[in-house]
Amino acid sequence: MPYYKQFRDLLDELWGLRALELIDLTERRPDYHLTYRRREGLISRTLLLAEESLVRKRWVESRFGSLVRSRGRVLVSGLPEAKRAKAWDRLEEYQEGSVVYSYWEGQRCRYVGRSNDGIARLWAPDERLYWKRTTRLQVLRPRQNRHLPQLECLAIHFYEPIHNRNRASRKMWSSKCFICEALDALDDELRITFAFRT
């Protein structure tokens, strides 16, 4: 089903609930009202749908690519120590400087992270749990250091890693993620439009 049709269906459902709530004001029918849980579920689904639509747009993909100076990847197998040694040898140009890295198991991204110290970050204790099932390591070098948080955030949007629970953190001086900005604006509008009565 096309994005706009699904998007419209979700908005229609929200408007329908709001209409029933307005009817409830005159008819005193407590069965029909927009509950917090239902509203949050519909807003979450709408935002997820909007995110999926954004990452499929060519201009977004092009902008993501424009932030990348170079890319590196290496296929790894065996024990974690052998995987790390191979990554260190094959990704020599990424041993220092700002990078965004991602662990992959087949076609599925497991985790996206960033480092100001190159791929040396991958030897940190909290990174060990990703090595066991990793079959491929991918590294992106940003064009400018200020793009590092934005590039990490965009990589999370594009790769949909299973272990990233939160958005990428951002410094005051760094560039903002334009997908997050669009989703935040949509979220604000939905919450204003479908605000609860006080």
ABEGO torsion letter per residue (X at the ends): XBAAAAAAAAAAAAAAAAAAAAAAAAAGBAABBBBAAAAAAAAAAAAAAAAAAAAABAAAAAAAAAABABBBBBBBBEBAAAAAAAAAAAAAAAABEBBBBBBBBEABBABBBBBAAEAAAAABAAAAAAAAABABBBBBBBABAAAAAAAAAAAAAAAGBAABABBBBBBAABBBBAAAAAAAAAAAAAAAAABBBX
